Amino acid sequence: MSGLDRRLSAVADAAGPPAGIAVAVRAPGGDATLCRGTTDRRGGAPVTERTRFEVGSVSKTFTALLLAEMAERGDVALDDPAGTRGHRVTLEHLATHTSGLPRLPPGLLRTAWRSWYTNPYGHYPPERLLPALARTRVRREPGTRVHYSNFGVGLLGRLLAEEAGTDYGTLLTARVLDPLGLRDTTADRSLPQAVGHRHGRPLPPWDIPALPGAGAVRSSAADLLRYLAALTGPDAAVPGGGPLRAALREVVRPRVTGPGGPALPLAWSTRERPGHVLYHHSGGTRGSTAFAGFCPEHGVHVVALAATGPTVRGRFIQSAYLLLRSLAAEAAERTGERG
């Protein structure tokens, strides 16, 4: 086993009890993918780099890219209003978690108890979302502080789909997934995927009907590596140019969204390191855990997927982030030596 393979194995070990797992790296020092387990602990096919996993909140990065693509086309503008009361919240505020909206829409917790340990979003219907927005007061001046909001990015996906006159999944496929060749990636819960587990128990597919832009995407390790590579190399990913190529650049560009606010890309979290920046996002459903991260300066990409839900003491996401950090640091050191 190579050194890189051992490091991928260490990330997979951090997922805890046996589960379907896929960990993949694309970096200057080498590419590697490690797959373990089957698509269902009770049987199923062996996990491969093409196996779909629920990626939870990593979906938000796809919604942000969809926003950037539609803005490049002129369908919407980043500073278009989002229809909130009292303050001028824009689509850009929704995509950067600076809207001031609460984490969840009003009324969701009242419907969540019926399936709290399996699918707390499943009984909150789409028709309640916009009325909930009308009752919501923004808690702080938009653009000034980061406050993570499933409500905000879920609302963004809804507004983009309404603007296009279609549903979120269809729009995402047409504007982002098909053009980038992401054949395994979908917001359709009916397609084959790794069965999620919580404390060893199998769970039904994750359903988030009112807020698909916040957490409905499923993807594979192979597709997510391709997606991250498009973000670090948009010219190669979209050789013909056009709005999607420009959107791939726009989504990672830090921007200040309000007076005295932080400089943020769309949806992605960032961490500055000596000489480079790490972009990353994690996600979790009740039965799955996901991590995606990249370093644009050094072409490092890391994906980690597990068909087991996140836990308070879980180390899977942290281990994947530390792998990204170390690979980027090593690439930076090699570049410095050559220079």
Salt bridges, closest charged atoms under 4 A:
ASP13 OD1 - ARG36 NH1 2.74
ASP31 OD2 - ARG26 NE 3.98
ASP40 OD2 - ARG42 NH2 3.11
GLU54 OE2 - ARG218 NH2 3.71
GLU69 OE2 - ARG73 NE 2.41
GLU69 OE1 - ARG175 NH1 3.05
ASP75 OD2 - ARG175 NH1 3.03
GLU92 OE2 - ARG255 NH1 2.77
GLU141 OE1 - HIS87 ND1 3.19
GLU162 OE2 - ARG158 NE 2.84
ASP178 OD1 - ARG183 NH1 3.32
ASP184 OD2 - ARG50 NE 2.49
ASP207 OD1 - ARG189 NE 3.79
ASP235 OD1 - ARG245 NE 3.54
ASP235 OD1 - ARG249 NH2 2.32
GLU250 OE2 - ARG253 NH2 2.82
GLU250 OE2 - ARG255 NH2 2.95
GLU330 OE2 - ARG7 NH2 2.87
